[in-house]
Amino acid sequence: MLSRTADHLFWMSRYTERAEKVHAMGLSIQHRGCAQHARGFLPCSIKEAAC
């Protein structure tokens, strides 16, 4: 029983780590989109949706 609990905790931490990386990547992409919006590089329809 203890080894199964340890296995579940290991995989839960791996999935949490992956989710954090995906979240950080999403924030980076959003930030990049907002920076391009501020510089006027994005078309109007994308500017409104980005920020």
PDBQT receptor file of N, H, CA, C and O in Angstrom, charges set to zero:
ATOM      1  N   MET A   1       0.832  -1.198   0.000  1.00  0.00    +0.000 N 
ATOM      2  CA  MET A   1       0.000   0.000   0.000  1.00  0.00    +0.000 C 
ATOM      3  C   MET A   1       0.872   1.256   0.000  1.00  0.00    +0.000 C 
ATOM      4  O   MET A   1       0.564   2.227  -0.691  1.00  0.00    +0.000 OA
ATOM      5  N   LEU A   2       1.947   1.237   0.765  1.00  0.00    +0.000 N 
ATOM      6  H   LEU A   2       2.198   0.448   1.326  1.00  0.00    +0.000 HD
ATOM      7  CA  LEU A   2       2.810   2.407   0.860  1.00  0.00    +0.000 C 
ATOM      8  C   LEU A   2       3.486   2.703  -0.481  1.00  0.00    +0.000 C 
ATOM      9  O   LEU A   2       3.610   3.866  -0.864  1.00  0.00    +0.000 OA
ATOM     10  N   SER A   3       3.924   1.663  -1.197  1.00  0.00    +0.000 N 
ATOM     11  H   SER A   3       3.823   0.718  -0.886  1.00  0.00    +0.000 HD
ATOM     12  CA  SER A   3       4.580   1.888  -2.486  1.00  0.00    +0.000 C 
ATOM     13  C   SER A   3       3.602   2.454  -3.506  1.00  0.00    +0.000 C 
ATOM     14  O   SER A   3       3.989   3.256  -4.355  1.00  0.00    +0.000 OA
ATOM     15  N   ARG A   4       2.354   2.051  -3.433  1.00  0.00    +0.000 N 
ATOM     16  H   ARG A   4       2.040   1.399  -2.743  1.00  0.00    +0.000 HD
ATOM     17  CA  ARG A   4       1.352   2.583  -4.351  1.00  0.00    +0.000 C 
ATOM     18  C   ARG A   4       1.104   4.061  -4.071  1.00  0.00    +0.000 C 
ATOM     19  O   ARG A   4       0.942   4.851  -5.001  1.00  0.00    +0.000 OA
ATOM     20  N   THR A   5       1.075   4.433  -2.814  1.00  0.00    +0.000 N 
ATOM     21  H   THR A   5       1.207   3.791  -2.058  1.00  0.00    +0.000 HD
ATOM     22  CA  THR A   5       0.905   5.834  -2.443  1.00  0.00    +0.000 C 
ATOM     23  C   THR A   5       2.090   6.663  -2.918  1.00  0.00    +0.000 C 
ATOM     24  O   THR A   5       1.911   7.767  -3.433  1.00  0.00    +0.000 OA
ATOM     25  N   ALA A   6       3.285   6.143  -2.750  1.00  0.00    +0.000 N 
ATOM     26  H   ALA A   6       3.430   5.246  -2.331  1.00  0.00    +0.000 HD
ATOM     27  CA  ALA A   6       4.484   6.845  -3.214  1.00  0.00    +0.000 C 
ATOM     28  C   ALA A   6       4.455   6.996  -4.726  1.00  0.00    +0.000 C 
ATOM     29  O   ALA A   6       4.835   8.044  -5.248  1.00  0.00    +0.000 OA
ATOM     30  N   ASP A   7       4.013   5.974  -5.433  1.00  0.00    +0.000 N 
ATOM     31  H   ASP A   7       3.704   5.123  -5.009  1.00  0.00    +0.000 HD
ATOM     32  CA  ASP A   7       3.913   6.040  -6.891  1.00  0.00    +0.000 C 
ATOM     33  C   ASP A   7       2.911   7.114  -7.309  1.00  0.00    +0.000 C 
ATOM     34  O   ASP A   7       3.180   7.889  -8.227  1.00  0.00    +0.000 OA
ATOM     35  N   HIS A   8       1.772   7.163  -6.647  1.00  0.00    +0.000 N 
ATOM     36  H   HIS A   8       1.554   6.533  -5.902  1.00  0.00    +0.000 HD
ATOM     37  CA  HIS A   8       0.765   8.181  -6.958  1.00  0.00    +0.000 C 
ATOM     38  C   HIS A   8       1.291   9.591  -6.686  1.00  0.00    +0.000 C 
ATOM     39  O   HIS A   8       1.044  10.507  -7.469  1.00  0.00    +0.000 OA
ATOM     40  N   LEU A   9       2.008   9.764  -5.589  1.00  0.00    +0.000 N 
ATOM     41  H   LEU A   9       2.209   9.019  -4.953  1.00  0.00    +0.000 HD
ATOM     42  CA  LEU A   9       2.581  11.071  -5.274  1.00  0.00    +0.000 C 
ATOM     43  C   LEU A   9       3.628  11.477  -6.298  1.00  0.00    +0.000 C 
ATOM     44  O   LEU A   9       3.704  12.646  -6.677  1.00  0.00    +0.000 OA
ATOM     45  N   PHE A  10       4.439  10.523  -6.751  1.00  0.00    +0.000 N 
ATOM     46  H   PHE A  10       4.378   9.573  -6.443  1.00  0.00    +0.000 HD
ATOM     47  CA  PHE A  10       5.442  10.816  -7.768  1.00  0.00    +0.000 C 
ATOM     48  C   PHE A  10       4.780  11.315  -9.042  1.00  0.00    +0.000 C 
ATOM     49  O   PHE A  10       5.166  12.351  -9.583  1.00  0.00    +0.000 OA
ATOM     50  N   TRP A  11       3.781  10.576  -9.523  1.00  0.00    +0.000 N 
ATOM     51  H   TRP A  11       3.467   9.734  -9.083  1.00  0.00    +0.000 HD
ATOM     52  CA  TRP A  11       3.142  10.973 -10.782  1.00  0.00    +0.000 C 
ATOM     53  C   TRP A  11       2.345  12.260 -10.633  1.00  0.00    +0.000 C 
ATOM     54  O   TRP A  11       2.280  13.054 -11.572  1.00  0.00    +0.000 OA
ATOM     55  N   MET A  12       1.742  12.481  -9.477  1.00  0.00    +0.000 N 
ATOM     56  H   MET A  12       1.795  11.836  -8.715  1.00  0.00    +0.000 HD
ATOM     57  CA  MET A  12       1.022  13.728  -9.248  1.00  0.00    +0.000 C 
ATOM     58  C   MET A  12       1.986  14.915  -9.320  1.00  0.00    +0.000 C 
ATOM     59  O   MET A  12       1.653  15.957  -9.885  1.00  0.00    +0.000 OA
ATOM     60  N   SER A  13       3.182  14.752  -8.746  1.00  0.00    +0.000 N 
ATOM     61  H   SER A  13       3.452  13.905  -8.288  1.00  0.00    +0.000 HD
ATOM     62  CA  SER A  13       4.154  15.842  -8.799  1.00  0.00    +0.000 C 
ATOM     63  C   SER A  13       4.654  16.060 -10.225  1.00  0.00    +0.000 C 
ATOM     64  O   SER A  13       4.890  17.201 -10.622  1.00  0.00    +0.000 OA
ATOM     65  N   ARG A  14       4.819  14.988 -11.004  1.00  0.00    +0.000 N 
ATOM     66  H   ARG A  14       4.628  14.061 -10.682  1.00  0.00    +0.000 HD
ATOM     67  CA  ARG A  14       5.236  15.132 -12.408  1.00  0.00    +0.000 C 
ATOM     68  C   ARG A  14       4.180  15.885 -13.215  1.00  0.00    +0.000 C 
ATOM     69  O   ARG A  14       4.507  16.781 -13.993  1.00  0.00    +0.000 OA
ATOM     70  N   TYR A  15       2.907  15.514 -13.025  1.00  0.00    +0.000 N 
ATOM     71  H   TYR A  15       2.642  14.786 -12.394  1.00  0.00    +0.000 HD
ATOM     72  CA  TYR A  15       1.844  16.194 -13.763  1.00  0.00    +0.000 C 
ATOM     73  C   TYR A  15       1.714  17.650 -13.336  1.00  0.00    +0.000 C 
ATOM     74  O   TYR A  15       1.423  18.515 -14.162  1.00  0.00    +0.000 OA
ATOM     75  N   THR A  16       1.926  17.927 -12.058  1.00  0.00    +0.000 N 
ATOM     76  H   THR A  16       2.163  17.224 -11.387  1.00  0.00    +0.000 HD
ATOM     77  CA  THR A  16       1.888  19.301 -11.573  1.00  0.00    +0.000 C 
ATOM     78  C   THR A  16       3.014  20.113 -12.190  1.00  0.00    +0.000 C 
ATOM     79  O   THR A  16       2.807  21.258 -12.594  1.00  0.00    +0.000 OA
ATOM     80  N   GLU A  17       4.199  19.530 -12.266  1.00  0.00    +0.000 N 
ATOM     81  H   GLU A  17       4.367  18.601 -11.938  1.00  0.00    +0.000 HD
ATOM     82  CA  GLU A  17       5.334  20.213 -12.872  1.00  0.00    +0.000 C 
ATOM     83  C   GLU A  17       5.060  20.518 -14.349  1.00  0.00    +0.000 C 
ATOM     84  O   GLU A  17       5.348  21.615 -14.825  1.00  0.00    +0.000 OA
ATOM     85  N   ARG A  18       4.511  19.555 -15.055  1.00  0.00    +0.000 N 
ATOM     86  H   ARG A  18       4.277  18.663 -14.668  1.00  0.00    +0.000 HD
ATOM     87  CA  ARG A  18       4.170  19.770 -16.466  1.00  0.00    +0.000 C 
ATOM     88  C   ARG A  18       3.130  20.870 -16.618  1.00  0.00    +0.000 C 
ATOM     89  O   ARG A  18       3.250  21.716 -17.504  1.00  0.00    +0.000 OA
ATOM     90  N   ALA A  19       2.118  20.868 -15.771  1.00  0.00    +0.000 N 
ATOM     91  H   ALA A  19       2.021  20.180 -15.052  1.00  0.00    +0.000 HD
ATOM     92  CA  ALA A  19       1.075  21.886 -15.841  1.00  0.00    +0.000 C 
ATOM     93  C   ALA A  19       1.650  23.276 -15.583  1.00  0.00    +0.000 C 
ATOM     94  O   ALA A  19       1.253  24.243 -16.232  1.00  0.00    +0.000 OA
ATOM     95  N   GLU A  20       2.579  23.378 -14.642  1.00  0.00    +0.000 N 
ATOM     96  H   GLU A  20       2.902  22.593 -14.114  1.00  0.00    +0.000 HD
ATOM     97  CA  GLU A  20       3.208  24.671 -14.365  1.00  0.00    +0.000 C 
ATOM     98  C   GLU A  20       3.999  25.167 -15.576  1.00  0.00    +0.000 C 
ATOM     99  O   GLU A  20       3.973  26.356 -15.891  1.00  0.00    +0.000 OA
ATOM    100  N   LYS A  21       4.704  24.256 -16.254  1.00  0.00    +0.000 N 
ATOM    101  H   LYS A  21       4.725  23.290 -15.998  1.00  0.00    +0.000 HD
ATOM    102  CA  LYS A  21       5.478  24.652 -17.439  1.00  0.00    +0.000 C 
ATOM    103  C   LYS A  21       4.563  25.102 -18.568  1.00  0.00    +0.000 C 
ATOM    104  O   LYS A  21       4.853  26.084 -19.250  1.00  0.00    +0.000 OA
ATOM    105  N   VAL A  22       3.460  24.389 -18.767  1.00  0.00    +0.000 N 
ATOM    106  H   VAL A  22       3.225  23.591 -18.212  1.00  0.00    +0.000 HD
ATOM    107  CA  VAL A  22       2.508  24.775 -19.812  1.00  0.00    +0.000 C 
ATOM    108  C   VAL A  22       1.889  26.125 -19.480  1.00  0.00    +0.000 C 
ATOM    109  O   VAL A  22       1.707  26.957 -20.369  1.00  0.00    +0.000 OA
ATOM    110  N   HIS A  23       1.565  26.351 -18.220  1.00  0.00    +0.000 N 
ATOM    111  H   HIS A  23       1.713  25.675 -17.498  1.00  0.00    +0.000 HD
ATOM    112  CA  HIS A  23       0.995  27.628 -17.790  1.00  0.00    +0.000 C 
ATOM    113  C   HIS A  23       1.994  28.762 -18.025  1.00  0.00    +0.000 C 
ATOM    114  O   HIS A  23       1.621  29.825 -18.522  1.00  0.00    +0.000 OA
ATOM    115  N   ALA A  24       3.252  28.543 -17.670  1.00  0.00    +0.000 N 
ATOM    116  H   ALA A  24       3.556  27.680 -17.266  1.00  0.00    +0.000 HD
ATOM    117  CA  ALA A  24       4.275  29.574 -17.879  1.00  0.00    +0.000 C 
ATOM    118  C   ALA A  24       4.457  29.858 -19.360  1.00  0.00    +0.000 C 
ATOM    119  O   ALA A  24       4.651  31.009 -19.750  1.00  0.00    +0.000 OA
ATOM    120  N   MET A  25       4.397  28.826 -20.190  1.00  0.00    +0.000 N 
ATOM    121  H   MET A  25       4.240  27.890 -19.874  1.00  0.00    +0.000 HD
ATOM    122  CA  MET A  25       4.532  29.022 -21.629  1.00  0.00    +0.000 C 
ATOM    123  C   MET A  25       3.343  29.828 -22.158  1.00  0.00    +0.000 C 
ATOM    124  O   MET A  25       3.519  30.699 -23.010  1.00  0.00    +0.000 OA
ATOM    125  N   GLY A  26       2.149  29.547 -21.666  1.00  0.00    +0.000 N 
ATOM    126  H   GLY A  26       2.007  28.840 -20.974  1.00  0.00    +0.000 HD
ATOM    127  CA  GLY A  26       0.971  30.299 -22.075  1.00  0.00    +0.000 C 
ATOM    128  C   GLY A  26       1.071  31.763 -21.686  1.00  0.00    +0.000 C 
ATOM    129  O   GLY A  26       0.701  32.643 -22.464  1.00  0.00    +0.000 OA
ATOM    130  N   LEU A  27       1.567  32.025 -20.489  1.00  0.00    +0.000 N 
ATOM    131  H   LEU A  27       1.867  31.310 -19.857  1.00  0.00    +0.000 HD
ATOM    132  CA  LEU A  27       1.744  33.413 -20.063  1.00  0.00    +0.000 C 
ATOM    133  C   LEU A  27       2.779  34.125 -20.923  1.00  0.00    +0.000 C 
ATOM    134  O   LEU A  27       2.628  35.304 -21.245  1.00  0.00    +0.000 OA
ATOM    135  N   SER A  28       3.830  33.402 -21.291  1.00  0.00    +0.000 N 
ATOM    136  H   SER A  28       3.953  32.444 -21.029  1.00  0.00    +0.000 HD
ATOM    137  CA  SER A  28       4.865  33.985 -22.145  1.00  0.00    +0.000 C 
ATOM    138  C   SER A  28       4.302  34.349 -23.509  1.00  0.00    +0.000 C 
ATOM    139  O   SER A  28       4.588  35.423 -24.038  1.00  0.00    +0.000 OA
ATOM    140  N   ILE A  29       3.506  33.460 -24.075  1.00  0.00    +0.000 N 
ATOM    141  H   ILE A  29       3.273  32.588 -23.646  1.00  0.00    +0.000 HD
ATOM    142  CA  ILE A  29       2.889  33.725 -25.380  1.00  0.00    +0.000 C 
ATOM    143  C   ILE A  29       1.930  34.899 -25.283  1.00  0.00    +0.000 C 
ATOM    144  O   ILE A  29       1.904  35.754 -26.168  1.00  0.00    +0.000 OA
ATOM    145  N   GLN A  30       1.145  34.949 -24.220  1.00  0.00    +0.000 N 
ATOM    146  H   GLN A  30       1.166  34.254 -23.501  1.00  0.00    +0.000 HD
ATOM    147  CA  GLN A  30       0.205  36.059 -24.043  1.00  0.00    +0.000 C 
ATOM    148  C   GLN A  30       0.964  37.374 -23.885  1.00  0.00    +0.000 C 
ATOM    149  O   GLN A  30       0.576  38.389 -24.464  1.00  0.00    +0.000 OA
ATOM    150  N   HIS A  31       2.044  37.359 -23.102  1.00  0.00    +0.000 N 
ATOM    151  H   HIS A  31       2.359  36.535 -22.632  1.00  0.00    +0.000 HD
ATOM    152  CA  HIS A  31       2.837  38.565 -22.891  1.00  0.00    +0.000 C 
ATOM    153  C   HIS A  31       3.444  39.037 -24.207  1.00  0.00    +0.000 C 
ATOM    154  O   HIS A  31       3.467  40.234 -24.493  1.00  0.00    +0.000 OA
ATOM    155  N   ARG A  32       3.936  38.093 -25.008  1.00  0.00    +0.000 N 
ATOM    156  H   ARG A  32       3.917  37.120 -24.776  1.00  0.00    +0.000 HD
ATOM    157  CA  ARG A  32       4.522  38.432 -26.300  1.00  0.00    +0.000 C 
ATOM    158  C   ARG A  32       3.461  39.047 -27.220  1.00  0.00    +0.000 C 
ATOM    159  O   ARG A  32       3.744  39.996 -27.951  1.00  0.00    +0.000 OA
ATOM    160  N   GLY A  33       2.244  38.506 -27.180  1.00  0.00    +0.000 N 
ATOM    161  H   GLY A  33       2.014  37.735 -26.586  1.00  0.00    +0.000 HD
ATOM    162  CA  GLY A  33       1.151  39.046 -27.988  1.00  0.00    +0.000 C 
ATOM    163  C   GLY A  33       0.789  40.458 -27.565  1.00  0.00    +0.000 C 
ATOM    164  O   GLY A  33       0.528  41.313 -28.411  1.00  0.00    +0.000 OA
ATOM    165  N   CYS A  34       0.772  40.710 -26.266  1.00  0.00    +0.000 N 
ATOM    166  H   CYS A  34       0.984  40.016 -25.578  1.00  0.00    +0.000 HD
ATOM    167  CA  CYS A  34       0.457  42.049 -25.769  1.00  0.00    +0.000 C 
ATOM    168  C   CYS A  34       1.564  43.039 -26.136  1.00  0.00    +0.000 C 
ATOM    169  O   CYS A  34       1.287  44.204 -26.425  1.00  0.00    +0.000 OA
ATOM    170  N   ALA A  35       2.818  42.577 -26.125  1.00  0.00    +0.000 N 
ATOM    171  H   ALA A  35       3.043  41.632 -25.890  1.00  0.00    +0.000 HD
ATOM    172  CA  ALA A  35       3.930  43.456 -26.498  1.00  0.00    +0.000 C 
ATOM    173  C   ALA A  35       3.846  43.811 -27.978  1.00  0.00    +0.000 C 
ATOM    174  O   ALA A  35       4.106  44.954 -28.356  1.00  0.00    +0.000 OA
ATOM    175  N   GLN A  36       3.487  42.853 -28.811  1.00  0.00    +0.000 N 
ATOM    176  H   GLN A  36       3.275  41.925 -28.504  1.00  0.00    +0.000 HD
ATOM    177  CA  GLN A  36       3.333  43.134 -30.235  1.00  0.00    +0.000 C 
ATOM    178  C   GLN A  36       2.141  44.047 -30.471  1.00  0.00    +0.000 C 
ATOM    179  O   GLN A  36       2.175  44.900 -31.358  1.00  0.00    +0.000 OA
ATOM    180  N   HIS A  37       1.094  43.873 -29.686  1.00  0.00    +0.000 N 
ATOM    181  H   HIS A  37       1.066  43.181 -28.966  1.00  0.00    +0.000 HD
ATOM    182  CA  HIS A  37      -0.073  44.743 -29.786  1.00  0.00    +0.000 C 
ATOM    183  C   HIS A  37       0.313  46.189 -29.461  1.00  0.00    +0.000 C 
ATOM    184  O   HIS A  37      -0.119  47.120 -30.140  1.00  0.00    +0.000 OA
ATOM    185  N   ALA A  38       1.117  46.365 -28.435  1.00  0.00    +0.000 N 
ATOM    186  H   ALA A  38       1.467  45.609 -27.883  1.00  0.00    +0.000 HD
ATOM    187  CA  ALA A  38       1.537  47.712 -28.026  1.00  0.00    +0.000 C 
ATOM    188  C   ALA A  38       2.402  48.369 -29.100  1.00  0.00    +0.000 C 
ATOM    189  O   ALA A  38       2.382  49.590 -29.257  1.00  0.00    +0.000 OA
ATOM    190  N   ARG A  39       3.153  47.566 -29.829  1.00  0.00    +0.000 N 
ATOM    191  H   ARG A  39       3.169  46.574 -29.701  1.00  0.00    +0.000 HD
ATOM    192  CA  ARG A  39       4.015  48.109 -30.886  1.00  0.00    +0.000 C 
ATOM    193  C   ARG A  39       3.280  48.276 -32.211  1.00  0.00    +0.000 C 
ATOM    194  O   ARG A  39       3.829  48.850 -33.151  1.00  0.00    +0.000 OA
ATOM    195  N   GLY A  40       2.055  47.786 -32.300  1.00  0.00    +0.000 N 
ATOM    196  H   GLY A  40       1.609  47.319 -31.537  1.00  0.00    +0.000 HD
ATOM    197  CA  GLY A  40       1.286  47.922 -33.522  1.00  0.00    +0.000 C 
ATOM    198  C   GLY A  40       1.574  46.869 -34.560  1.00  0.00    +0.000 C 
ATOM    199  O   GLY A  40       1.280  47.077 -35.737  1.00  0.00    +0.000 OA
ATOM    200  N   PHE A  41       2.146  45.727 -34.162  1.00  0.00    +0.000 N 
ATOM    201  H   PHE A  41       2.385  45.557 -33.206  1.00  0.00    +0.000 HD
ATOM    202  CA  PHE A  41       2.488  44.687 -35.124  1.00  0.00    +0.000 C 
ATOM    203  C   PHE A  41       1.336  43.741 -35.428  1.00  0.00    +0.000 C 
ATOM    204  O   PHE A  41       1.372  43.044 -36.443  1.00  0.00    +0.000 OA
ATOM    205  N   LEU A  42       0.319  43.698 -34.579  1.00  0.00    +0.000 N 
ATOM    206  H   LEU A  42       0.290  44.264 -33.755  1.00  0.00    +0.000 HD
ATOM    207  CA  LEU A  42      -0.775  42.761 -34.803  1.00  0.00    +0.000 C 
ATOM    208  C   LEU A  42      -1.934  43.444 -35.514  1.00  0.00    +0.000 C 
ATOM    209  O   LEU A  42      -2.178  44.631 -35.293  1.00  0.00    +0.000 OA
ATOM    210  N   PRO A  43      -2.657  42.715 -36.369  1.00  0.00    +0.000 N 
ATOM    211  CA  PRO A  43      -3.853  43.275 -37.011  1.00  0.00    +0.000 C 
ATOM    212  C   PRO A  43      -4.914  43.617 -35.968  1.00  0.00    +0.000 C 
ATOM    213  O   PRO A  43      -4.864  43.117 -34.845  1.00  0.00    +0.000 OA
ATOM    214  N   CYS A  44      -5.852  44.448 -36.327  1.00  0.00    +0.000 N 
ATOM    215  H   CYS A  44      -5.893  44.854 -37.240  1.00  0.00    +0.000 HD
ATOM    216  CA  CYS A  44      -6.860  44.935 -35.380  1.00  0.00    +0.000 C 
ATOM    217  C   CYS A  44      -7.653  43.809 -34.724  1.00  0.00    +0.000 C 
ATOM    218  O   CYS A  44      -7.883  43.854 -33.516  1.00  0.00    +0.000 OA
ATOM    219  N   SER A  45      -8.075  42.800 -35.485  1.00  0.00    +0.000 N 
ATOM    220  H   SER A  45      -7.887  42.764 -36.467  1.00  0.00    +0.000 HD
ATOM    221  CA  SER A  45      -8.894  41.758 -34.901  1.00  0.00    +0.000 C 
ATOM    222  C   SER A  45      -8.126  40.967 -33.842  1.00  0.00    +0.000 C 
ATOM    223  O   SER A  45      -8.718  40.536 -32.853  1.00  0.00    +0.000 OA
ATOM    224  N   ILE A  46      -6.853  40.773 -34.025  1.00  0.00    +0.000 N 
ATOM    225  H   ILE A  46      -6.372  41.122 -34.829  1.00  0.00    +0.000 HD
ATOM    226  CA  ILE A  46      -6.047  40.047 -33.045  1.00  0.00    +0.000 C 
ATOM    227  C   ILE A  46      -5.688  40.949 -31.867  1.00  0.00    +0.000 C 
ATOM    228  O   ILE A  46      -5.561  40.467 -30.742  1.00  0.00    +0.000 OA
ATOM    229  N   LYS A  47      -5.526  42.230 -32.105  1.00  0.00    +0.000 N 
ATOM    230  H   LYS A  47      -5.629  42.622 -33.019  1.00  0.00    +0.000 HD
ATOM    231  CA  LYS A  47      -5.191  43.163 -31.011  1.00  0.00    +0.000 C 
ATOM    232  C   LYS A  47      -6.260  43.112 -29.927  1.00  0.00    +0.000 C 
ATOM    233  O   LYS A  47      -5.937  43.055 -28.740  1.00  0.00    +0.000 OA
ATOM    234  N   GLU A  48      -7.524  43.131 -30.323  1.00  0.00    +0.000 N 
ATOM    235  H   GLU A  48      -7.787  43.177 -31.287  1.00  0.00    +0.000 HD
ATOM    236  CA  GLU A  48      -8.603  43.151 -29.341  1.00  0.00    +0.000 C 
ATOM    237  C   GLU A  48      -8.672  41.855 -28.561  1.00  0.00    +0.000 C 
ATOM    238  O   GLU A  48      -9.005  41.878 -27.376  1.00  0.00    +0.000 OA
ATOM    239  N   ALA A  49      -8.368  40.720 -29.185  1.00  0.00    +0.000 N 
ATOM    240  H   ALA A  49      -8.098  40.701 -30.148  1.00  0.00    +0.000 HD
ATOM    241  CA  ALA A  49      -8.459  39.431 -28.515  1.00  0.00    +0.000 C 
ATOM    242  C   ALA A  49      -7.231  39.158 -27.642  1.00  0.00    +0.000 C 
ATOM    243  O   ALA A  49      -7.332  38.401 -26.676  1.00  0.00    +0.000 OA
ATOM    244  N   ALA A  50      -6.074  39.753 -27.955  1.00  0.00    +0.000 N 
ATOM    245  H   ALA A  50      -5.992  40.368 -28.739  1.00  0.00    +0.000 HD
ATOM    246  CA  ALA A  50      -4.847  39.433 -27.245  1.00  0.00    +0.000 C 
ATOM    247  C   ALA A  50      -4.804  40.018 -25.841  1.00  0.00    +0.000 C 
ATOM    248  O   ALA A  50      -4.284  39.370 -24.932  1.00  0.00    +0.000 OA
ATOM    249  N   CYS A  51      -5.321  41.199 -25.637  1.00  0.00    +0.000 N 
ATOM    250  H   CYS A  51      -5.743  41.725 -26.375  1.00  0.00    +0.000 HD
ATOM    251  CA  CYS A  51      -5.176  41.841 -24.326  1.00  0.00    +0.000 C 
ATOM    252  C   CYS A  51      -6.510  42.236 -23.735  1.00  0.00    +0.000 C 
ATOM    253  O   CYS A  51      -6.559  42.788 -22.635  1.00  0.00    +0.000 OA
TER     254      CYS A  51
